[in-house]
Amino acid sequence: MSETIPRLEMAQMQPDLAAYLRPRVERLHYLGELFKCAANAPNVILHFMHFTDALKQALPDRLTELGALSVASFMENRYERHQHERLCVKLGFSRAWIEQVNRLDPAAATELNDEEKAAQTYALKALRTRGLDARTEFEALAKLVTPAEAMAFVMLIGRYVTHAIAVNTLGLEPPVPSIFEEEQ
């Protein structure tokens, strides 16, 4: 884990960032280490979170969570994957659905609907090819959702790649365990 970047607590953060994070910290009962690190670039993380909020408003929860989990699993970002598994449970998604999304095999997934399979197929192709050879998969998704949702999903994939690169670079440990680890 990188120790070069100072970990800022809420009282040390820029006031508008602290105000934005306070409800999240109160709800979750912890301040994630990514926020402690990213608070060193307060305007960047604040805009990143506003971007995240806009994406959540632009997409149905199932597509948002499918995208978040798919990228987190592909990028080996346990920090985000564990948190989104928990959010999926709170949203009422089945553990079987979560597990199948994490497996990254949409063709074999029986819990995913056609739209979700197309979305994950696109996401995985875009990740594998850096978006350079994902046009066919994107077109298949775009036929099943609105143009606004198709573009929001593309941007969502990039958002979660950014998160994964930051967390993986810093070597941050997940703040919570996987829902599947708790069962063992």
Buried (B, 14 or more C-beta within 10 A) or exposed (E): EEEEBEEBEBEEBBEEBBEBBEEEBEEEEEBBBBBBBBBBBBEEBBEBBEBBEEBBEBBEEBBBBBBBBBBBBBBEBBBBBBBBBBBBEEEEBEBEBBBBBBEBBBEEBEBBEEBBBBBBBBBBBBBEEEBEEBEEBBEBBBEBBEEEBBBBBBBBBBBBBEBBEBBBEBEBEBBBEBBEEEEE
